[in-house]
């Protein structure tokens, strides 16, 4: 079992030596009891913020005095927060005011889920007034107190709950789940950046598929574009799942990293709008990638993705269904256009897409393996697919008499010919070609 780190113990010991209570609280205690290594450690105490600043000066920073939080130590530091009770929440996110209290039980009562409403002291004694340990053992996510009140106070707790479910594989308790659905519309008032962060954590969870399948009604409050996919029969021999189940399974089949997981969430959203039936009753989605790109672009802009991530995801959505001829020419052209990182992501996307199709077609994985092997061979050979690798440069063009835009055109033409294996990447041969065609 993981242990409380020394720097956290030191903070708690000093608080206790000064006559105050000191407890690890929240996610760190939950992960500790699960045998996981906590990422962050928070300490709660009945010492007022000003007292904490005094006790730990000069290593203490008033990072959130309004809410009773002081950060102790360098680097990531340890957040120390005074026991508090929250006032009214008027924006479905933040309390209008907080009141400090001397009661740990009151402090734990304001937290989101029972598994996050436990505290542990230096001796390993557990404060658990809401039955968090029992829910932890049962794999259940249950809101503290009245679920409707918890989610009305802070709507982001709804997505936090789904993120925990995707990460831990926990089931959401029935009353808590009903409250999530009832209050889901409040999520539209939450800052898009916060929504994106929680969705990303959900998507990268080990149990993302089940959460996506169980809670589309809640997720649809912030991603309405997913709702037409839910239950949409593809009527295709390639697919044994509806569009949404295919999407959920493709998400979980992708590497647990933001770019491929977001891509799989978005890659087929255009299918319902492009569905057609042929004379034999077979479903088709011609050009669905264009509609998926359009919908994905709207989602990524709304959630305020950075430009680099947005460009990469849209490229992968656009190309997820493309053919990849098994030739070095095709490899070089893809490398030239997209770069190695994006090409490798595209292979991961195509793998995940295929694994979420009917099992009879999983043999396509072999074709992806072959293309990846050819990619690795092409890179190992240092095959030419960029101007940087070309045997001639701009100054070579000017030395033989080219000027202005003609220099760039000549170099790009040479790169095309080398990638297509119509010319070798040899300086003399390339210069002779330019002299013949451009001078």
ROSESE-737391 format. One line per field, with one value per residue (C-alpha): x, y, z; residue number from 1. Coordinates in pm, 1 decimal, decimal comma, m for minus. Example, Ala and Ser with C-alpha at 12.3 -4.5 7.8 and 13.67 -1.06 7.14 Angstrom:
ROSESE-737391
c1 [1230,0  1367,0]
c2 [m450,0  m106,0]
c3 [780,0  714,0]
seq [1  2]
***
This chain:
ROSESE-737391
c1 [0,0  123,5  236,3  193,2  500,1  752,0  682,8  314,0  390,1  616,8  335,7  88,0  336,0  405,0  34,2  m28,1  272,4  118,0  m203,9  m411,7  m576,9  m422,1  m579,3  m504,8  m828,6  m1007,6  m864,7  m534,1  m712,3  m931,9  m631,4  m435,0  m713,3  m731,0  m357,9  m292,9  m25,1  m199,5  m107,6  m185,5  m195,4  m424,2  m423,7  m714,9  m690,8  m879,0  m595,9  m699,2  m515,1  m327,1  m202,8  m85,9  103,1  269,6  360,3  525,1  677,4  866,1  775,7  402,1  213,5  m144,0  m266,4  m636,1  m691,0  m1052,3  m1124,5  m881,6  m599,6  m227,6  40,6  339,6  681,2  846,6  776,9  422,2  386,5  122,7  m214,2  m337,6  m701,8  m895,2  m1209,4  m1497,3  m1862,2  m1975,5  m2235,7  m2490,8  m2386,5  m2546,4  m2360,7  m2375,8  m2000,5  m1862,6  m1988,1  m2058,7  m1876,1  m1716,0  m1721,9  m1442,1  m1546,6  m1381,9  m1559,0  m1398,5  m1738,3  m1885,9  m1594,1  m1640,2  m2015,3  m1953,6  m1761,1  m1889,3  m1883,0  m1855,0  m1530,5  m1379,9  m1523,2  m1279,9  m987,1  m684,1  m448,4  m80,1  m161,6  m380,5  m707,1  m991,5  m1270,6  m1552,8  m1890,2  m2052,6  m1958,7  m1697,3  m1489,9  m1789,4  m1872,9  m1508,1  m1512,0  m1837,9  m1714,9  m1997,0  m2003,3  m2256,5  m2308,5  m2259,4  m2601,3  m2876,1  m2747,3  m2969,1  m2828,0  m2467,0  m2508,5  m2719,0  m2436,0  m2164,9  m2271,0  m1913,6  m1943,0  m2159,5  m1871,5  m1628,1  m1844,3  m1836,1  m1460,6  m1419,9  m1641,9  m1429,9  m1106,0  m1201,9  m1463,4  m1720,3  m2097,4  m2298,9  m2554,0  m2912,3  m3027,8  m2699,0  m2741,5  m3096,6  m2974,7  m2694,9  m2952,4  m3188,8  m2918,2  m2721,9  m2850,6  m2664,3  m2338,7  m2398,2  m2318,3  m1974,3  m1658,8  m1574,8  m1215,0  m1332,1  m1577,7  m1301,0  m1066,4  m1325,5  m1428,5  m1065,6  m1014,5  m1323,8  m1211,7  m865,9  m1004,8  m967,1  m1347,2  m1438,9  m1653,0  m1898,5  m1939,4  m2003,0  m2262,4  m2433,0  m2450,2  m2507,0  m2803,2  m2576,3  m2287,0  m2530,6  m2587,0  m2240,0  m2195,1  m2536,1  m2370,1  m2336,4  m2707,7  m2808,5  m2546,0  m2705,2  m2891,0  m2835,5  m2840,1  m2562,8  m2726,1  m2378,1  m2201,1  m1889,3  m2058,1  m2223,5  m2284,2  m2485,3  m2289,4  m2264,0  m2155,1  m1900,4  m1777,2  m1751,9  m1564,2  m1331,4  m1250,6  m1146,0  m949,1  m734,8  m421,0  m527,7  m398,3  m604,5  m549,8  m642,5  m926,8  m1086,1  m1043,6  m1232,7  m1511,8  m1557,6  m1463,7  m1810,4  m2044,4  m2124,2  m2271,9  m2638,2  m2649,9  m2497,9  m2682,4  m2821,1  m2959,0  m2879,8  m3123,3  m3011,3  m3081,3  m2713,2  m2630,5  m2370,3  m2221,6  m2055,4  m1835,6  m1928,2  m1579,6  m1661,1  m1964,2  m1765,7  m1498,2  m1765,6  m1918,1  m1578,1  m1462,9  m1763,8  m1701,6  m1328,3  m1388,7  m1663,1  m1440,7  m1150,2  m890,3  m546,1  m472,7  m218,4  m446,1  m741,1  m548,5  m421,3  m760,5  m934,7  m668,7  m716,0  m1096,7  m1067,2  m823,6  m953,2  m1127,2  m866,6  m694,3  m322,2  m162,0  114,2  393,1  691,4  561,1  242,0  445,0  669,5  376,6  195,9  514,1  568,3  216,8  155,1  484,7  579,8  390,6  56,6  107,4  167,2  m143,1  m338,2  m233,3  m348,1  m681,5  m730,8  m650,7  m906,8  m1170,4  m1123,9  m1128,1  m1469,2  m1610,1  m1753,1  m1500,4  m1509,2  m1318,2  m1051,8  m810,8  m750,2  m515,6  m262,3  m270,3  m207,4  84,5  231,9  195,6  360,6  650,0  693,6  685,0  958,2  1169,8  1127,0  1237,4  1530,6  1650,2  1635,0  1420,6  1360,4  1019,6  1103,6  1294,1  1536,5  1641,7  1669,2  2025,9  2003,2  1915,3  1803,6  2156,4  2226,9  1935,2  2060,4  2414,1  2288,6  2083,3  1733,1  1577,1  1262,8  961,4  1131,5  1365,6  1081,4  898,2  1208,3  1277,0  915,8  909,5  1231,1  1089,3  780,0  993,9  1221,3  926,9  770,3  1104,9  1123,6  1457,3  1721,6  1807,2  2144,0  2281,1  2425,9  2114,7  1885,2  2091,4  2102,9  1724,2  1677,9  1916,5  1721,3  1368,2  1405,1  1689,1]
c2 [0,0  350,3  568,8  935,5  1115,2  1264,6  1623,7  1576,0  1404,1  1695,6  1945,8  1737,9  1681,1  2052,9  2136,1  1872,4  1990,7  2338,6  2193,8  2167,8  1879,6  1766,9  1522,6  1403,7  1441,1  1367,9  1187,0  1103,2  904,9  731,6  628,2  526,3  286,8  150,4  76,2  340,0  607,9  942,9  1225,1  1513,2  1541,5  1783,3  1849,3  1993,0  2147,4  2352,0  2607,6  2934,0  3033,3  3315,5  3067,7  2826,8  3111,8  3196,3  2837,7  2768,2  3107,0  3174,0  2853,3  2925,8  3103,7  3242,3  3069,5  3077,0  3268,4  3348,4  2975,1  2901,4  2751,4  2796,7  2613,8  2497,7  2415,1  2453,8  2268,3  2134,6  2204,9  2076,4  2251,1  2311,1  2419,3  2519,8  2321,1  2509,3  2505,9  2654,8  2924,2  2936,1  2841,3  3089,7  2997,2  2614,6  2615,3  2836,8  2917,0  3286,2  3268,4  3018,2  3000,8  2843,4  2583,3  2375,4  2058,0  1805,1  1639,9  1966,5  2002,9  1652,9  1712,3  1970,2  1728,9  1561,4  1180,7  959,7  803,3  1154,9  1251,8  1058,8  1190,9  1013,9  1132,0  1052,0  734,2  597,5  663,1  720,0  977,2  848,5  995,6  922,5  556,3  618,0  313,5  84,4  240,4  210,9  m161,1  m203,5  1,2  253,7  629,1  792,5  1164,0  1298,5  1374,9  1474,0  1423,3  1692,3  1947,5  1844,2  1880,7  2195,5  2351,1  2253,6  2101,9  2007,8  1735,2  1547,2  1514,3  1452,2  1156,8  1015,9  1069,8  874,9  598,7  579,1  580,0  343,8  125,1  215,4  205,6  518,6  467,8  491,3  809,4  980,6  879,7  1017,3  1346,5  1358,6  1328,0  1580,3  1845,0  1779,6  2097,7  2302,2  2185,9  2437,9  2713,7  2572,3  2716,7  2520,8  2465,3  2289,6  2075,8  1979,8  1877,0  1648,1  1496,2  1431,0  1252,9  1043,5  955,1  847,9  621,7  243,9  205,5  489,0  274,1  167,7  524,8  652,1  379,1  433,5  814,4  963,4  1164,4  1343,2  1387,1  1517,6  1826,6  1949,7  1741,0  1747,9  1631,8  1278,4  1221,1  1129,0  851,2  682,2  370,9  451,1  115,7  108,0  m168,6  m271,8  m607,5  m431,1  m328,3  m530,4  m222,4  95,5  414,9  513,3  171,6  152,7  496,6  396,7  76,2  260,5  514,2  239,9  56,4  364,8  446,4  620,8  960,1  1273,4  1308,8  953,1  925,4  1256,0  1150,5  826,3  1009,2  1239,9  1026,2  892,9  1165,2  1251,0  910,0  974,9  1277,8  1087,4  755,0  595,5  248,5  66,4  m159,1  m457,5  m284,9  m225,1  97,1  340,5  663,7  816,2  1111,7  1084,4  1201,5  1549,2  1580,3  1437,3  1703,0  1975,3  1856,0  1795,2  2145,2  2296,1  2087,4  2161,3  2533,0  2536,3  2354,5  2590,3  2340,8  2475,7  2518,1  2236,2  1975,5  2094,5  2065,1  1717,3  1583,6  1723,3  1571,6  1232,1  1252,8  1345,7  1063,7  787,0  603,7  666,4  394,4  348,4  177,9  m59,4  119,1  323,8  599,3  617,1  610,8  894,7  1103,9  1066,2  1150,8  1455,1  1582,8  1501,3  1416,8  1099,9  1178,5  1230,0  929,6  703,2  847,1  774,9  409,7  394,6  549,7  301,4  12,2  131,7  191,7  m159,7  m327,1  m168,4  m320,4  m668,2  m937,2  m1092,9  m789,0  m770,5  m930,6  m576,1  m538,3  m735,0  m471,5  m198,7  m403,4  m430,4  m58,4  18,9  m213,1  m33,7  299,8  182,5  57,4  384,2  585,0  351,7  394,0  771,9  779,5  1129,3  1280,2  1639,1  1933,4  1903,5  1559,2  1661,7  1641,2  1998,5  2321,0  2671,9  2803,1  2531,9  2668,3  3028,2  2920,6  2781,1  3091,6  3047,2  3340,0  3420,6  3184,9  2960,1  2835,9  2705,0  2556,4  2371,7  2227,2  2113,6  1955,9  1769,9  1642,6  1510,2  1329,9  1178,5  1061,2  903,2  734,4  903,3  1056,5  940,1  1171,3  1247,3  1602,7  1578,6  1417,2  1673,8  1972,0  1836,6  1801,0  2162,6  2294,0  2105,9  2195,9  2540,3  2720,1]
c3 [0,0  m87,5  199,3  286,1  142,6  384,0  280,4  357,2  688,2  783,0  724,3  925,6  1208,6  1242,7  1252,4  1520,9  1723,2  1725,6  1869,1  1551,3  1367,3  1039,6  795,6  441,5  254,1  m71,1  m372,0  m204,8  67,4  m190,3  m400,2  m92,3  10,4  m343,9  m339,8  m607,2  m590,6  m540,7  m776,2  m541,5  m164,2  17,2  389,9  584,5  930,4  1187,9  1186,1  1020,5  698,6  871,4  1132,5  861,0  692,0  1020,6  1104,6  770,3  684,2  463,4  273,9  263,8  m13,4  15,3  m301,1  m211,7  110,9  22,8  33,4  315,3  109,2  169,5  m30,8  172,6  23,5  m313,3  m636,4  m643,3  m271,8  m30,9  m24,5  329,6  359,0  668,2  757,1  596,0  505,2  174,4  126,1  m156,3  m510,1  m749,8  m1071,2  m1048,3  m987,3  m706,8  m356,0  m304,0  27,3  262,3  639,5  837,8  1089,8  1357,6  1243,4  1010,8  963,7  833,4  596,7  456,2  414,6  140,2  m84,6  m400,0  m361,8  m56,5  m183,4  m187,7  153,4  370,5  573,1  724,1  997,9  1052,9  1242,7  963,5  1149,2  905,2  933,4  715,0  813,9  473,7  424,1  159,5  247,0  206,2  m131,5  m232,5  m155,6  m349,5  m647,4  m616,4  m678,6  m448,9  m392,8  m42,0  108,6  m137,4  m496,1  m650,8  m407,4  m474,9  m850,7  m829,6  m626,7  m873,6  m1205,5  m1293,0  m1028,8  m1279,8  m1525,1  m1240,5  m1141,8  m1493,6  m1506,3  m1182,2  m1321,0  m1638,7  m1443,5  m1162,3  m1330,3  m1062,9  m1104,8  m1032,2  m753,3  m883,1  m707,0  m789,8  m1153,6  m1171,9  m1030,0  m1289,8  m1567,2  m1406,5  m1360,0  m1681,4  m1848,9  m1585,3  m1743,2  m2022,3  m1775,5  m1692,3  m1850,8  m2168,3  m2056,8  m1739,9  m1937,9  m2181,7  m1899,7  m1739,8  m2073,6  m2157,4  m1826,3  m1897,3  m2249,9  m2131,5  m1858,6  m1876,9  m1862,7  m2101,2  m2332,1  m2062,5  m1937,8  m2291,5  m2345,8  m2011,0  m2005,2  m2355,7  m2222,5  m1974,9  m2219,4  m2478,7  m2265,3  m2363,3  m2679,9  m2850,1  m3172,4  m3030,8  m2975,7  m3335,7  m3322,7  m3020,9  m3135,0  m3506,0  m3690,0  m3951,3  m4158,1  m4272,1  m4284,8  m4160,5  m3835,4  m3561,2  m3340,9  m3383,3  m3450,7  m3083,8  m2958,3  m3240,2  m3130,9  m2764,5  m2844,7  m3083,2  m2810,4  m2570,2  m2840,6  m2905,1  m2701,9  m2375,7  m2485,0  m2557,5  m2934,6  m3043,2  m2790,8  m2897,0  m3260,7  m3203,5  m3020,2  m3319,2  m3620,1  m3712,0  m3586,1  m3948,7  m4023,7  m3931,6  m4164,2  m4459,5  m4431,5  m4746,9  m4827,1  m5150,0  m5336,1  m5132,1  m4802,1  m4720,9  m4540,0  m4673,8  m4541,6  m4845,4  m4754,0  m4387,2  m4295,6  m4433,8  m4208,2  m3916,6  m3971,8  m3975,1  m3649,0  m3490,9  m3580,7  m3404,7  m3091,2  m3077,2  m3119,0  m2856,7  m2606,5  m2687,5  m2794,7  m2874,6  m3244,4  m3271,8  m3113,4  m3318,9  m3646,7  m3562,4  m3453,0  m3761,0  m3986,8  m3823,0  m3844,5  m4212,3  m4289,1  m4060,4  m4344,9  m4616,3  m4816,1  m4749,7  m5051,1  m4943,1  m5129,9  m5022,9  m5249,1  m5039,7  m4718,8  m4835,3  m4950,3  m4618,0  m4428,9  m4647,7  m4596,2  m4229,6  m4058,2  m3871,7  m3548,5  m3721,9  m3951,8  m3650,7  m3483,4  m3801,5  m3783,8  m3420,5  m3522,8  m3807,2  m3569,7  m3315,7  m3584,2  m3719,9  m3377,1  m3314,3  m3634,4  m3686,0  m3578,6  m3925,7  m4055,0  m3785,8  m4033,7  m4158,0  m3862,5  m4066,1  m4340,0  m4082,9  m3945,3  m4293,9  m4357,6  m4023,9  m4108,2  m4440,9  m4257,9  m4020,1  m4310,2  m4500,4  m4198,5  m4129,8  m4488,8  m4445,3  m4757,1  m4891,5  m4811,4  m4717,4  m4864,0  m4574,3  m4702,1  m5065,6  m5203,5  m5335,6  m5153,2  m5239,2  m5277,9  m5536,0  m5739,2  m5723,2  m5818,0  m6148,0  m6222,3  m6073,6  m5889,0  m5689,2  m5690,9  m5945,1  m5670,2  m5455,6  m5753,0  m5869,7  m5525,4  m5479,4  m5824,8  m5745,2  m5417,0  m5596,3  m5852,9  m5587,5  m5373,9  m5683,6  m5760,9  m6100,7  m6005,3  m5757,4  m5468,9  m5625,1  m5641,5  m5991,3  m6139,6  m5973,9  m6089,2  m6445,6  m6440,9  m6323,8  m6591,5  m6858,3  m6738,8  m6581,2  m6762,8]
seq [1  2  3  4  5  6  7  8  9  10  11  12  13  14  15  16  17  18  19  20  21  22  23  24  25  26  27  28  29  30  31  32  33  34  35  36  37  38  39  40  41  42  43  44  45  46  47  48  49  50  51  52  53  54  55  56  57  58  59  60  61  62  63  64  65  66  67  68  69  70  71  72  73  74  75  76  77  78  79  80  81  82  83  84  85  86  87  88  89  90  91  92  93  94  95  96  97  98  99  100  101  102  103  104  105  106  107  108  109  110  111  112  113  114  115  116  117  118  119  120  121  122  123  124  125  126  127  128  129  130  131  132  133  134  135  136  137  138  139  140  141  142  143  144  145  146  147  148  149  150  151  152  153  154  155  156  157  158  159  160  161  162  163  164  165  166  167  168  169  170  171  172  173  174  175  176  177  178  179  180  181  182  183  184  185  186  187  188  189  190  191  192  193  194  195  196  197  198  199  200  201  202  203  204  205  206  207  208  209  210  211  212  213  214  215  216  217  218  219  220  221  222  223  224  225  226  227  228  229  230  231  232  233  234  235  236  237  238  239  240  241  242  243  244  245  246  247  248  249  250  251  252  253  254  255  256  257  258  259  260  261  262  263  264  265  266  267  268  269  270  271  272  273  274  275  276  277  278  279  280  281  282  283  284  285  286  287  288  289  290  291  292  293  294  295  296  297  298  299  300  301  302  303  304  305  306  307  308  309  310  311  312  313  314  315  316  317  318  319  320  321  322  323  324  325  326  327  328  329  330  331  332  333  334  335  336  337  338  339  340  341  342  343  344  345  346  347  348  349  350  351  352  353  354  355  356  357  358  359  360  361  362  363  364  365  366  367  368  369  370  371  372  373  374  375  376  377  378  379  380  381  382  383  384  385  386  387  388  389  390  391  392  393  394  395  396  397  398  399  400  401  402  403  404  405  406  407  408  409  410  411  412  413  414  415  416  417  418  419  420  421  422  423  424  425  426  427  428  429  430  431  432  433  434  435  436  437  438  439]
***
